[in-house]
Every structure is written in C-alpha cells, then in structure tokens.
Amino acid sequence: MEKDKPPVLGLIQRGGQLVMRMLPNVQQRTIQPIIAAMVAPGSQVYTDEYDIYARLEAWGYGHQTVCHAHGEYARDDDGDGFCEVHVNTMEGVWSLLRSWLRPHRGISQEKLPLYLAFFAFVHNARRRGRALLKQLIAALVA
C-alpha cells in the first residue's frame, strides 16, 4: 500500500452531508461498520456496480445501481423525466477532491485522513472566506 493510492470511501446525502474515510482495504467487512454508523437503516443507497456494495440490501438498505461498464450514468426508473438513480453527486465530489489535492503533491498516507476530514468539513460547512473561518473556529472551540 505504500506506493499505491489508498482506497477512500465517500458517502454523501443528496443535498446533505459528506463523509470520507480512508480504508485499509476494499472489503465488505470494512465498509459495513462505516455505513451502519453514517447511514440510517432503510435509506435508499445509490452506487455504481462495484461488487463491494452487493450486501447493502442484506444490511437493511434499499439499493440501486448504475452500470458504468455499460455506459449507464443515470436512470429514470419511474418515467417522470428526472433521473433518480445516479452517483453523479459523489462523482462530482471526487472531481473536486482531486483538484483540491493536486497542488499538495504527494500527501503521505499517514496525513491523508486529515486532508479528507478537512475537505469534508469545508464541503459540509457550505461557507467560504470569513464565514468559513468563523465556523472553523467554532468547531475548534466546541
């Protein structure tokens, strides 16, 4: 793992909070406790077709997938013209994270969880400039 990019699990509620965790491996037994702690039972979860998510229904969640391998990126299951089934929200976060990390070149795996936590904090604060600074200070003092 020293030379590889470590796996990162990202969870985001549409219009809600972002959670990011660096993982020691990509296994169901690794992601299950994180999902159980962060996602309310019975919630609908949208993922790509990666098989690590195959047990979500057994864990008590609704689960729908898009199959990127077949060129599917969004799906309108109920025919109302709105594509409910997609992972575009999280894909956008990955794009923002890559752009944000790029200038830092070569972040150590030891420090990556701190970078992820700060990125998630800023994303969840939905503030910039002085408004973000006030929220950051409030979080540090609390």
Protein Blocks (a to p, Z undefined) as FASTA:
>chain_A
ZZmccdddddddehiacdddddfbdcfklmmmmmmmmpcghiacdddfbfklmmmmmnop
acddddfknopabdcfkonopafbccklmmmmmmmmmmmmmmngopafklmmmmmmmmmm
mmmnopghjllmmmmmmmmmZZ
